[in-house]
């Protein structure tokens, strides 16, 4: 991979994710943290349920 795809694009993606979290906090306040906690719990349950399926 070239430098742009290997370093620049991941850094831009992380910056965009951080921007969205800050924008959601600014718009909705503390409720965003409760959403993130619920989201993390649901994702953890999904990982446990999907543990038997191995990607090929």
mmCIF file as Biopython writes it, N, C-alpha, C and O atoms, coordinates in Angstrom:
data_model
#
loop_
_atom_site.group_PDB
_atom_site.id
_atom_site.type_symbol
_atom_site.label_atom_id
_atom_site.label_alt_id
_atom_site.label_comp_id
_atom_site.label_asym_id
_atom_site.label_entity_id
_atom_site.label_seq_id
_atom_site.pdbx_PDB_ins_code
_atom_site.Cartn_x
_atom_site.Cartn_y
_atom_site.Cartn_z
_atom_site.occupancy
_atom_site.B_iso_or_equiv
_atom_site.auth_seq_id
_atom_site.auth_asym_id
_atom_site.pdbx_PDB_model_num
ATOM 1   N N  . UNK A ? 1  ? 0.840   -1.182  0.000  1.0 0.0 1  A 1 
ATOM 2   C CA . UNK A ? 1  ? 0.000   0.000   0.000  1.0 0.0 1  A 1 
ATOM 3   C C  . UNK A ? 1  ? 0.887   1.249   0.000  1.0 0.0 1  A 1 
ATOM 4   O O  . UNK A ? 1  ? 1.982   1.267   0.563  1.0 0.0 1  A 1 
ATOM 5   N N  . UNK A ? 2  ? 0.383   2.256   -0.634 1.0 0.0 2  A 1 
ATOM 6   C CA . UNK A ? 2  ? 1.147   3.494   -0.622 1.0 0.0 2  A 1 
ATOM 7   C C  . UNK A ? 2  ? 0.912   4.256   0.681  1.0 0.0 2  A 1 
ATOM 8   O O  . UNK A ? 2  ? 0.077   3.864   1.496  1.0 0.0 2  A 1 
ATOM 9   N N  . UNK A ? 3  ? 1.647   5.336   0.868  1.0 0.0 3  A 1 
ATOM 10  C CA . UNK A ? 3  ? 1.594   6.108   2.114  1.0 0.0 3  A 1 
ATOM 11  C C  . UNK A ? 3  ? 0.204   6.671   2.378  1.0 0.0 3  A 1 
ATOM 12  O O  . UNK A ? 3  ? -0.258  6.702   3.518  1.0 0.0 3  A 1 
ATOM 13  N N  . UNK A ? 4  ? -0.448  7.109   1.329  1.0 0.0 4  A 1 
ATOM 14  C CA . UNK A ? 4  ? -1.778  7.705   1.505  1.0 0.0 4  A 1 
ATOM 15  C C  . UNK A ? 4  ? -2.765  6.702   2.082  1.0 0.0 4  A 1 
ATOM 16  O O  . UNK A ? 4  ? -3.476  7.011   3.037  1.0 0.0 4  A 1 
ATOM 17  N N  . UNK A ? 5  ? -2.815  5.503   1.512  1.0 0.0 5  A 1 
ATOM 18  C CA . UNK A ? 5  ? -3.751  4.484   1.990  1.0 0.0 5  A 1 
ATOM 19  C C  . UNK A ? 5  ? -3.322  3.885   3.323  1.0 0.0 5  A 1 
ATOM 20  O O  . UNK A ? 5  ? -4.169  3.451   4.104  1.0 0.0 5  A 1 
ATOM 21  N N  . UNK A ? 6  ? -2.043  3.856   3.589  1.0 0.0 6  A 1 
ATOM 22  C CA . UNK A ? 6  ? -1.555  3.197   4.797  1.0 0.0 6  A 1 
ATOM 23  C C  . UNK A ? 6  ? -1.584  4.096   6.028  1.0 0.0 6  A 1 
ATOM 24  O O  . UNK A ? 6  ? -1.842  3.617   7.132  1.0 0.0 6  A 1 
ATOM 25  N N  . UNK A ? 7  ? -1.322  5.400   5.858  1.0 0.0 7  A 1 
ATOM 26  C CA . UNK A ? 7  ? -1.224  6.291   7.010  1.0 0.0 7  A 1 
ATOM 27  C C  . UNK A ? 7  ? -2.246  7.421   6.998  1.0 0.0 7  A 1 
ATOM 28  O O  . UNK A ? 7  ? -2.898  7.672   8.013  1.0 0.0 7  A 1 
ATOM 29  N N  . UNK A ? 8  ? -2.395  8.099   5.877  1.0 0.0 8  A 1 
ATOM 30  C CA . UNK A ? 8  ? -3.242  9.291   5.826  1.0 0.0 8  A 1 
ATOM 31  C C  . UNK A ? 8  ? -4.714  8.940   5.995  1.0 0.0 8  A 1 
ATOM 32  O O  . UNK A ? 8  ? -5.404  9.558   6.806  1.0 0.0 8  A 1 
ATOM 33  N N  . UNK A ? 9  ? -5.201  7.966   5.247  1.0 0.0 9  A 1 
ATOM 34  C CA . UNK A ? 9  ? -6.617  7.608   5.325  1.0 0.0 9  A 1 
ATOM 35  C C  . UNK A ? 9  ? -7.037  7.101   6.712  1.0 0.0 9  A 1 
ATOM 36  O O  . UNK A ? 9  ? -8.096  7.509   7.189  1.0 0.0 9  A 1 
ATOM 37  N N  . UNK A ? 10 ? -6.268  6.237   7.381  1.0 0.0 10 A 1 
ATOM 38  C CA . UNK A ? 10 ? -6.674  5.837   8.741  1.0 0.0 10 A 1 
ATOM 39  C C  . UNK A ? 10 ? -6.699  7.008   9.725  1.0 0.0 10 A 1 
ATOM 40  O O  . UNK A ? 10 ? -7.583  7.080   10.579 1.0 0.0 10 A 1 
ATOM 41  N N  . UNK A ? 11 ? -5.739  7.919   9.611  1.0 0.0 11 A 1 
ATOM 42  C CA . UNK A ? 11 ? -5.729  9.084   10.501 1.0 0.0 11 A 1 
ATOM 43  C C  . UNK A ? 11 ? -6.952  9.954   10.239 1.0 0.0 11 A 1 
ATOM 44  O O  . UNK A ? 11 ? -7.578  10.432  11.185 1.0 0.0 11 A 1 
ATOM 45  N N  . UNK A ? 12 ? -7.301  10.168  8.980  1.0 0.0 12 A 1 
ATOM 46  C CA . UNK A ? 12 ? -8.498  10.945  8.653  1.0 0.0 12 A 1 
ATOM 47  C C  . UNK A ? 12 ? -9.763  10.257  9.153  1.0 0.0 12 A 1 
ATOM 48  O O  . UNK A ? 12 ? -10.688 10.923  9.617  1.0 0.0 12 A 1 
ATOM 49  N N  . UNK A ? 13 ? -9.810  8.939   9.063  1.0 0.0 13 A 1 
ATOM 50  C CA . UNK A ? 13 ? -10.974 8.195   9.549  1.0 0.0 13 A 1 
ATOM 51  C C  . UNK A ? 13 ? -11.124 8.324   11.068 1.0 0.0 13 A 1 
ATOM 52  O O  . UNK A ? 13 ? -12.233 8.501   11.570 1.0 0.0 13 A 1 
ATOM 53  N N  . UNK A ? 14 ? -10.026 8.235   11.785 1.0 0.0 14 A 1 
ATOM 54  C CA . UNK A ? 14 ? -10.067 8.394   13.246 1.0 0.0 14 A 1 
ATOM 55  C C  . UNK A ? 14 ? -10.509 9.802   13.615 1.0 0.0 14 A 1 
ATOM 56  O O  . UNK A ? 14 ? -11.310 9.982   14.533 1.0 0.0 14 A 1 
ATOM 57  N N  . UNK A ? 15 ? -9.989  10.805  12.902 1.0 0.0 15 A 1 
ATOM 58  C CA . UNK A ? 15 ? -10.398 12.196  13.155 1.0 0.0 15 A 1 
ATOM 59  C C  . UNK A ? 15 ? -11.896 12.381  12.895 1.0 0.0 15 A 1 
ATOM 60  O O  . UNK A ? 15 ? -12.573 13.079  13.649 1.0 0.0 15 A 1 
ATOM 61  N N  . UNK A ? 16 ? -12.410 11.764  11.842 1.0 0.0 16 A 1 
ATOM 62  C CA . UNK A ? 16 ? -13.833 11.870  11.535 1.0 0.0 16 A 1 
ATOM 63  C C  . UNK A ? 16 ? -14.678 11.210  12.628 1.0 0.0 16 A 1 
ATOM 64  O O  . UNK A ? 16 ? -15.729 11.734  12.997 1.0 0.0 16 A 1 
ATOM 65  N N  . UNK A ? 17 ? -14.228 10.071  13.143 1.0 0.0 17 A 1 
ATOM 66  C CA . UNK A ? 17 ? -14.958 9.398   14.225 1.0 0.0 17 A 1 
ATOM 67  C C  . UNK A ? 17 ? -14.967 10.242  15.496 1.0 0.0 17 A 1 
ATOM 68  O O  . UNK A ? 17 ? -15.996 10.367  16.160 1.0 0.0 17 A 1 
ATOM 69  N N  . UNK A ? 18 ? -13.832 10.811  15.824 1.0 0.0 18 A 1 
ATOM 70  C CA . UNK A ? 18 ? -13.762 11.675  17.007 1.0 0.0 18 A 1 
ATOM 71  C C  . UNK A ? 18 ? -14.643 12.902  16.839 1.0 0.0 18 A 1 
ATOM 72  O O  . UNK A ? 18 ? -15.300 13.328  17.788 1.0 0.0 18 A 1 
ATOM 73  N N  . UNK A ? 19 ? -14.665 13.473  15.642 1.0 0.0 19 A 1 
ATOM 74  C CA . UNK A ? 19 ? -15.531 14.612  15.374 1.0 0.0 19 A 1 
ATOM 75  C C  . UNK A ? 19 ? -16.997 14.246  15.580 1.0 0.0 19 A 1 
ATOM 76  O O  . UNK A ? 19 ? -17.752 15.029  16.157 1.0 0.0 19 A 1 
ATOM 77  N N  . UNK A ? 20 ? -17.410 13.066  15.117 1.0 0.0 20 A 1 
ATOM 78  C CA . UNK A ? 20 ? -18.796 12.655  15.272 1.0 0.0 20 A 1 
ATOM 79  C C  . UNK A ? 20 ? -19.165 12.440  16.736 1.0 0.0 20 A 1 
ATOM 80  O O  . UNK A ? 20 ? -20.279 12.764  17.148 1.0 0.0 20 A 1 
ATOM 81  N N  . UNK A ? 21 ? -18.242 11.898  17.521 1.0 0.0 21 A 1 
ATOM 82  C CA . UNK A ? 21 ? -18.512 11.716  18.948 1.0 0.0 21 A 1 
ATOM 83  C C  . UNK A ? 21 ? -18.659 13.071  19.637 1.0 0.0 21 A 1 
ATOM 84  O O  . UNK A ? 21 ? -19.570 13.261  20.443 1.0 0.0 21 A 1 
ATOM 85  N N  . UNK A ? 22 ? -17.774 14.008  19.326 1.0 0.0 22 A 1 
ATOM 86  C CA . UNK A ? 22 ? -17.851 15.344  19.927 1.0 0.0 22 A 1 
ATOM 87  C C  . UNK A ? 22 ? -19.124 16.058  19.488 1.0 0.0 22 A 1 
ATOM 88  O O  . UNK A ? 22 ? -19.774 16.713  20.302 1.0 0.0 22 A 1 
ATOM 89  N N  . UNK A ? 23 ? -19.488 15.942  18.216 1.0 0.0 23 A 1 
ATOM 90  C CA . UNK A ? 23 ? -20.714 16.578  17.723 1.0 0.0 23 A 1 
ATOM 91  C C  . UNK A ? 23 ? -21.954 15.976  18.389 1.0 0.0 23 A 1 
ATOM 92  O O  . UNK A ? 23 ? -22.888 16.701  18.732 1.0 0.0 23 A 1 
ATOM 93  N N  . UNK A ? 24 ? -21.964 14.663  18.572 1.0 0.0 24 A 1 
ATOM 94  C CA . UNK A ? 24 ? -23.101 14.022  19.243 1.0 0.0 24 A 1 
ATOM 95  C C  . UNK A ? 24 ? -23.180 14.462  20.700 1.0 0.0 24 A 1 
ATOM 96  O O  . UNK A ? 24 ? -24.272 14.701  21.215 1.0 0.0 24 A 1 
ATOM 97  N N  . UNK A ? 25 ? -22.038 14.569  21.368 1.0 0.0 25 A 1 
ATOM 98  C CA . UNK A ? 25 ? -22.042 15.040  22.759 1.0 0.0 25 A 1 
ATOM 99  C C  . UNK A ? 25 ? -22.526 16.479  22.838 1.0 0.0 25 A 1 
ATOM 100 O O  . UNK A ? 25 ? -23.280 16.831  23.745 1.0 0.0 25 A 1 
ATOM 101 N N  . UNK A ? 26 ? -22.104 17.307  21.905 1.0 0.0 26 A 1 
ATOM 102 C CA . UNK A ? 26 ? -22.515 18.709  21.891 1.0 0.0 26 A 1 
ATOM 103 C C  . UNK A ? 26 ? -24.024 18.821  21.663 1.0 0.0 26 A 1 
ATOM 104 O O  . UNK A ? 26 ? -24.683 19.670  22.263 1.0 0.0 26 A 1 
ATOM 105 N N  . UNK A ? 27 ? -24.565 17.969  20.803 1.0 0.0 27 A 1 
ATOM 106 C CA . UNK A ? 27 ? -25.983 18.046  20.466 1.0 0.0 27 A 1 
ATOM 107 C C  . UNK A ? 27 ? -26.875 17.384  21.511 1.0 0.0 27 A 1 
ATOM 108 O O  . UNK A ? 27 ? -27.973 17.870  21.783 1.0 0.0 27 A 1 
ATOM 109 N N  . UNK A ? 28 ? -26.412 16.273  22.104 1.0 0.0 28 A 1 
ATOM 110 C CA . UNK A ? 28 ? -27.290 15.490  22.979 1.0 0.0 28 A 1 
ATOM 111 C C  . UNK A ? 28 ? -26.823 15.419  24.429 1.0 0.0 28 A 1 
ATOM 112 O O  . UNK A ? 28 ? -27.555 14.911  25.279 1.0 0.0 28 A 1 
ATOM 113 N N  . UNK A ? 29 ? -25.659 15.900  24.726 1.0 0.0 29 A 1 
ATOM 114 C CA . UNK A ? 29 ? -25.170 15.916  26.104 1.0 0.0 29 A 1 
ATOM 115 C C  . UNK A ? 29 ? -24.815 14.537  26.630 1.0 0.0 29 A 1 
ATOM 116 O O  . UNK A ? 29 ? -24.303 13.692  25.894 1.0 0.0 29 A 1 
ATOM 117 N N  . UNK A ? 30 ? -25.088 14.318  27.899 1.0 0.0 30 A 1 
ATOM 118 C CA . UNK A ? 30 ? -24.696 13.085  28.590 1.0 0.0 30 A 1 
ATOM 119 C C  . UNK A ? 30 ? -25.385 11.836  28.042 1.0 0.0 30 A 1 
ATOM 120 O O  . UNK A ? 30 ? -24.895 10.728  28.259 1.0 0.0 30 A 1 
ATOM 121 N N  . UNK A ? 31 ? -26.496 11.986  27.345 1.0 0.0 31 A 1 
ATOM 122 C CA . UNK A ? 31 ? -27.225 10.827  26.820 1.0 0.0 31 A 1 
ATOM 123 C C  . UNK A ? 31 ? -26.370 10.010  25.858 1.0 0.0 31 A 1 
ATOM 124 O O  . UNK A ? 31 ? -26.598 8.811   25.700 1.0 0.0 31 A 1 
ATOM 125 N N  . UNK A ? 32 ? -25.402 10.632  25.223 1.0 0.0 32 A 1 
ATOM 126 C CA . UNK A ? 32 ? -24.539 9.925   24.271 1.0 0.0 32 A 1 
ATOM 127 C C  . UNK A ? 32 ? -23.731 8.842   24.982 1.0 0.0 32 A 1 
ATOM 128 O O  . UNK A ? 32 ? -23.529 7.763   24.423 1.0 0.0 32 A 1 
ATOM 129 N N  . UNK A ? 33 ? -23.273 9.105   26.184 1.0 0.0 33 A 1 
ATOM 130 C CA . UNK A ? 33 ? -22.484 8.121   26.908 1.0 0.0 33 A 1 
ATOM 131 C C  . UNK A ? 33 ? -23.322 6.906   27.265 1.0 0.0 33 A 1 
ATOM 132 O O  . UNK A ? 33 ? -22.822 5.782   27.225 1.0 0.0 33 A 1 
ATOM 133 N N  . UNK A ? 34 ? -24.579 7.107   27.612 1.0 0.0 34 A 1 
ATOM 134 C CA . UNK A ? 34 ? -25.453 5.971   27.893 1.0 0.0 34 A 1 
ATOM 135 C C  . UNK A ? 34 ? -25.681 5.154   26.628 1.0 0.0 34 A 1 
ATOM 136 O O  . UNK A ? 34 ? -25.710 3.924   26.680 1.0 0.0 34 A 1 
ATOM 137 N N  . UNK A ? 35 ? -25.843 5.825   25.500 1.0 0.0 35 A 1 
ATOM 138 C CA . UNK A ? 35 ? -25.985 5.125   24.220 1.0 0.0 35 A 1 
ATOM 139 C C  . UNK A ? 35 ? -24.733 4.297   23.926 1.0 0.0 35 A 1 
ATOM 140 O O  . UNK A ? 35 ? -24.841 3.141   23.517 1.0 0.0 35 A 1 
ATOM 141 N N  . UNK A ? 36 ? -23.558 4.871   24.129 1.0 0.0 36 A 1 
ATOM 142 C CA . UNK A ? 36 ? -22.318 4.147   23.856 1.0 0.0 36 A 1 
ATOM 143 C C  . UNK A ? 36 ? -22.161 2.926   24.763 1.0 0.0 36 A 1 
ATOM 144 O O  . UNK A ? 36 ? -21.646 1.896   24.328 1.0 0.0 36 A 1 
ATOM 145 N N  . UNK A ? 37 ? -22.594 3.032   26.002 1.0 0.0 37 A 1 
ATOM 146 C CA . UNK A ? 37 ? -22.529 1.898   26.919 1.0 0.0 37 A 1 
ATOM 147 C C  . UNK A ? 37 ? -23.461 0.781   26.440 1.0 0.0 37 A 1 
ATOM 148 O O  . UNK A ? 37 ? -23.072 -0.387  26.409 1.0 0.0 37 A 1 
ATOM 149 N N  . UNK A ? 38 ? -24.691 1.145   26.068 1.0 0.0 38 A 1 
ATOM 150 C CA . UNK A ? 38 ? -25.637 0.151   25.577 1.0 0.0 38 A 1 
ATOM 151 C C  . UNK A ? 38 ? -25.125 -0.475  24.286 1.0 0.0 38 A 1 
ATOM 152 O O  . UNK A ? 38 ? -25.244 -1.684  24.089 1.0 0.0 38 A 1 
ATOM 153 N N  . UNK A ? 39 ? -24.557 0.345   23.410 1.0 0.0 39 A 1 
ATOM 154 C CA . UNK A ? 39 ? -23.999 -0.153  22.154 1.0 0.0 39 A 1 
ATOM 155 C C  . UNK A ? 39 ? -22.874 -1.148  22.429 1.0 0.0 39 A 1 
ATOM 156 O O  . UNK A ? 39 ? -22.806 -2.190  21.778 1.0 0.0 39 A 1 
ATOM 157 N N  . UNK A ? 40 ? -21.993 -0.846  23.378 1.0 0.0 40 A 1 
ATOM 158 C CA . UNK A ? 40 ? -20.878 -1.738  23.698 1.0 0.0 40 A 1 
ATOM 159 C C  . UNK A ? 40 ? -21.390 -3.070  24.257 1.0 0.0 40 A 1 
ATOM 160 O O  . UNK A ? 40 ? -20.838 -4.125  23.943 1.0 0.0 40 A 1 
ATOM 161 N N  . UNK A ? 41 ? -22.432 -3.027  25.075 1.0 0.0 41 A 1 
ATOM 162 C CA . UNK A ? 41 ? -22.999 -4.258  25.632 1.0 0.0 41 A 1 
ATOM 163 C C  . UNK A ? 41 ? -23.596 -5.119  24.520 1.0 0.0 41 A 1 
ATOM 164 O O  . UNK A ? 41 ? -23.381 -6.331  24.490 1.0 0.0 41 A 1 
ATOM 165 N N  . UNK A ? 42 ? -24.340 -4.502  23.611 1.0 0.0 42 A 1 
ATOM 166 C CA . UNK A ? 42 ? -24.942 -5.250  22.510 1.0 0.0 42 A 1 
ATOM 167 C C  . UNK A ? 42 ? -23.863 -5.840  21.608 1.0 0.0 42 A 1 
ATOM 168 O O  . UNK A ? 42 ? -23.995 -6.981  21.165 1.0 0.0 42 A 1 
ATOM 169 N N  . UNK A ? 43 ? -22.802 -5.090  21.327 1.0 0.0 43 A 1 
ATOM 170 C CA . UNK A ? 43 ? -21.710 -5.606  20.506 1.0 0.0 43 A 1 
ATOM 171 C C  . UNK A ? 43 ? -21.002 -6.774  21.198 1.0 0.0 43 A 1 
ATOM 172 O O  . UNK A ? 43 ? -20.621 -7.741  20.539 1.0 0.0 43 A 1 
ATOM 173 N N  . UNK A ? 44 ? -20.824 -6.693  22.520 1.0 0.0 44 A 1 
ATOM 174 C CA . UNK A ? 44 ? -20.192 -7.782  23.265 1.0 0.0 44 A 1 
ATOM 175 C C  . UNK A ? 44 ? -21.056 -9.043  23.204 1.0 0.0 44 A 1 
ATOM 176 O O  . UNK A ? 44 ? -20.535 -10.146 23.037 1.0 0.0 44 A 1 
ATOM 177 N N  . UNK A ? 45 ? -22.367 -8.881  23.338 1.0 0.0 45 A 1 
ATOM 178 C CA . UNK A ? 45 ? -23.264 -10.036 23.227 1.0 0.0 45 A 1 
ATOM 179 C C  . UNK A ? 45 ? -23.162 -10.641 21.832 1.0 0.0 45 A 1 
ATOM 180 O O  . UNK A ? 45 ? -23.134 -11.863 21.686 1.0 0.0 45 A 1 
ATOM 181 N N  . UNK A ? 46 ? -23.109 -9.800  20.814 1.0 0.0 46 A 1 
ATOM 182 C CA . UNK A ? 46 ? -22.971 -10.288 19.450 1.0 0.0 46 A 1 
ATOM 183 C C  . UNK A ? 46 ? -21.675 -11.039 19.237 1.0 0.0 46 A 1 
ATOM 184 O O  . UNK A ? 46 ? -21.653 -12.041 18.522 1.0 0.0 46 A 1 
ATOM 185 N N  . UNK A ? 47 ? -20.592 -10.577 19.842 1.0 0.0 47 A 1 
ATOM 186 C CA . UNK A ? 47 ? -19.311 -11.277 19.721 1.0 0.0 47 A 1 
ATOM 187 C C  . UNK A ? 47 ? -19.370 -12.640 20.387 1.0 0.0 47 A 1 
ATOM 188 O O  . UNK A ? 47 ? -18.803 -13.604 19.873 1.0 0.0 47 A 1 
ATOM 189 N N  . UNK A ? 48 ? -20.047 -12.735 21.522 1.0 0.0 48 A 1 
ATOM 190 C CA . UNK A ? 48 ? -20.170 -14.010 22.224 1.0 0.0 48 A 1 
ATOM 191 C C  . UNK A ? 48 ? -21.019 -14.983 21.414 1.0 0.0 48 A 1 
ATOM 192 O O  . UNK A ? 48 ? -20.665 -16.154 21.276 1.0 0.0 48 A 1 
ATOM 193 N N  . UNK A ? 49 ? -22.133 -14.503 20.880 1.0 0.0 49 A 1 
ATOM 194 C CA . UNK A ? 49 ? -23.027 -15.360 20.109 1.0 0.0 49 A 1 
ATOM 195 C C  . UNK A ? 49 ? -22.361 -15.807 18.810 1.0 0.0 49 A 1 
ATOM 196 O O  . UNK A ? 49 ? -22.555 -16.942 18.378 1.0 0.0 49 A 1 
ATOM 197 N N  . UNK A ? 50 ? -21.580 -14.930 18.185 1.0 0.0 50 A 1 
ATOM 198 C CA . UNK A ? 50 ? -20.962 -15.210 16.888 1.0 0.0 50 A 1 
ATOM 199 C C  . UNK A ? 50 ? -19.584 -15.840 17.025 1.0 0.0 50 A 1 
ATOM 200 O O  . UNK A ? 50 ? -18.873 -15.973 16.029 1.0 0.0 50 A 1 
ATOM 201 N N  . UNK A ? 51 ? -19.192 -16.227 18.218 1.0 0.0 51 A 1 
ATOM 202 C CA . UNK A ? 51 ? -17.844 -16.750 18.447 1.0 0.0 51 A 1 
ATOM 203 C C  . UNK A ? 51 ? -17.594 -18.052 17.698 1.0 0.0 51 A 1 
ATOM 204 O O  . UNK A ? 51 ? -16.460 -18.322 17.303 1.0 0.0 51 A 1 
ATOM 205 N N  . UNK A ? 52 ? -18.612 -18.852 17.496 1.0 0.0 52 A 1 
ATOM 206 C CA . UNK A ? 52 ? -18.449 -20.144 16.827 1.0 0.0 52 A 1 
ATOM 207 C C  . UNK A ? 52 ? -18.247 -20.011 15.330 1.0 0.0 52 A 1 
ATOM 208 O O  . UNK A ? 52 ? -17.736 -20.938 14.700 1.0 0.0 52 A 1 
ATOM 209 N N  . UNK A ? 53 ? -18.627 -18.900 14.747 1.0 0.0 53 A 1 
ATOM 210 C CA . UNK A ? 53 ? -18.493 -18.687 13.301 1.0 0.0 53 A 1 
ATOM 211 C C  . UNK A ? 53 ? -17.108 -18.119 13.020 1.0 0.0 53 A 1 
ATOM 212 O O  . UNK A ? 53 ? -16.774 -17.021 13.464 1.0 0.0 53 A 1 
ATOM 213 N N  . UNK A ? 54 ? -16.315 -18.870 12.285 1.0 0.0 54 A 1 
ATOM 214 C CA . UNK A ? 54 ? -14.958 -18.437 11.929 1.0 0.0 54 A 1 
ATOM 215 C C  . UNK A ? 54 ? -14.965 -17.902 10.509 1.0 0.0 54 A 1 
ATOM 216 O O  . UNK A ? 54 ? -15.442 -18.589 9.605  1.0 0.0 54 A 1 
ATOM 217 N N  . UNK A ? 55 ? -14.448 -16.691 10.278 1.0 0.0 55 A 1 
ATOM 218 C CA . UNK A ? 55 ? -14.353 -16.199 8.899  1.0 0.0 55 A 1 
ATOM 219 C C  . UNK A ? 55 ? -13.328 -17.011 8.102  1.0 0.0 55 A 1 
ATOM 220 O O  . UNK A ? 55 ? -12.298 -17.419 8.637  1.0 0.0 55 A 1 
ATOM 221 N N  . UNK A ? 56 ? -13.610 -17.233 6.861  1.0 0.0 56 A 1 
ATOM 222 C CA . UNK A ? 56 ? -12.734 -18.033 6.011  1.0 0.0 56 A 1 
ATOM 223 C C  . UNK A ? 56 ? -11.756 -17.162 5.294  1.0 0.0 56 A 1 
ATOM 224 O O  . UNK A ? 56 ? -10.931 -17.660 4.528  1.0 0.0 56 A 1 
#
